């Protein structure tokens, strides 16, 4: 997580999405062997650096809950999300979402982040992309696997808009302004 935050220093109030399969971490088929112990270990390593920076964390549940997410009530309020009623457990929601629900101070479930997460990690190919902002960029971390699960990290950036005359850096803008002085 520290390497991720060095590559993409998420500001306070930003939104990070975490999805993962503890079964995959343990070398098993997705959803076949959920492990609360593995989930707790993952959260113990990933959450503190994010929370210390004031980043909101959303933990994605599995497909049996339509990839709903566990968030703190503060994230729900900050991002105008809609609360839904469901409680994750290892066989419907997954061990990671269950462990997050038990660990968060004021957990609530939301159906969607409305594609507003600024970055995230996908442990085991559980498909978090629907929760990220539209322009997701892969982050290549030195750690490529967590246990036996493939680890994929992403950041997002604002869309580039415009055409041939558009500039995308402050430096280029200042250079172009010099032409008019």
N, C-alpha and C positions, 0 to 999 in steps of 0.2 A: 504494500500500500504506500509505503514511503517513496518508492521509486515512481509509482503512478503519480503521486502528488508533486514530485520533482518535475516530471514531464508535463504535468497539467495541474498547476496550483489552483485548485478550486476555491473560489472566494466564499466567504461566509454567506449563508443563505442559499447557496446553490444546491442542486439536487443530484444525488448519486444513486443509481439503481444497481442492485446486486441480485443476480440470479445464479442458482447453482444446484447441482445434483450431488448429494453426498454419496449416492450409489455409484456414480461415475468416479468420484474421488477414491472410493474404495475398490475400483476396478470392476465393478458390476454393471449390468445393463441399467440404463436410466430408469429410475422409479422402482427398481427391484429390491433394494436393500437400504432404505432410509436409515440414517444414523444421527441421532440427536447429539451424540458425543462429537462426531465429526463436524456437525453444524455449529456447535458451541465453540469448537477450536477455530473454525473459520471466522466466526464473528469476533472472537477474542483477538484475532490478528488484524482483521480489517476495520472494525468499527472505531477503535480509539483514535487513530490519526484523523479520521474524518470528523468525528464528533468534537475533537479538540479544536478544529478549525471552524466549527459552527456549520458544517455541511449537513443538510438533511439526507437521511438514508432511507431508501425504499427497498424492501426485500421482496422479490417476486415469488409468488406461489406457483405451483405447477399447473399444468393444463387442466387438471380436474377442478380447479377453481378459476378457470379461464384466465390464468396468469394475473389474477388480482394481486395486490401488493399490501404488505404491512408497512405502515408509516407511523411516525409519531403524530399526535394530534396537531402539533405545531406546523408540520409540513402540510397537513390537510388544509389548515387555515391559511398558511402563507401562499399556497398554490391554488386555492379555491377548488379543491378536490371534493368528490362526493363520497361519503362514507357508505359502505355496504355492510350487511350483516352476514358474517360467516366467520368461523373460527378454524384456522388451519390445524391440521394434525399430520403426522408423518405420511399417512397414506392418501391424504387429500389436502394438498397444499405443499407437502414436502417438509422434510426435517429442517431445512434452512429457514423457511418462513415460520415454522412452529417455534424454533429457537429464538428467532427475532421477536415474535409476538410475546414470548415469555420474558425476554430480556428488556424490551423497550419500556420506558416509564409510563407512557400513556398511548399504548398501541391502538391503532384503528386499521380497518381494512378498507382499501379503495379499489374500485374496479379498474381504474386507469390513471396514468399520470398525464394523459392527454399529450403524449409525445413532448414532454417538457424537461426530461432529465438532461443534465449537462454532460454527464459521463456515466460510465459504469463498467462492471466486470461480469462476464459470463463464464461460469465454471461448469464445464461439461456440456456445452452446446444446448442450453435451455432457451435460447432465443429471446434476448432482452431488447432487441432492436426497436420493437414497437413503442417502447417507453422513452427512447432517446429523441432529442430534437432532430429536425430533418437532415442536417448535414453532419453525419457521424464520421469520425476519422479514427482508424485503428491506431492504438498505441502499442508499440512493440516493447514488451517488458523482457527483462533477462530471464524471469521465471516464466516458462511456457506451459507448465503443468502444475496442478495442485493434486498431489497424490497421482492417480492415474487419469485425472480429468484434464482435458485441454483448457487452458486459461486464455480468454480473449478479453482484451481491454479496449475501451473506446472513449474518446472525448468528442465533443461537438464544437462546432464553430458557427457563427452566424452565416447565413447565405450570402454569396457574392452576387450582387445585382448590377445591372448595367450592361454596357456593350463595349465597343471599341474605345470609347472615350473615357470609360470609367477607370478610376485608380483604386487600389485596395490597401495602400499603406499611407500612413501619415507623411512619411518622408517623400513619397511620390507626389502627394498633394502639395506639399510645400515647394517642391521643385517646379511643379506646374504653375504655382502662383507667381514664382519669380519671373515668368514670361510676361506677366501683366504689370510689372512694376517699372 
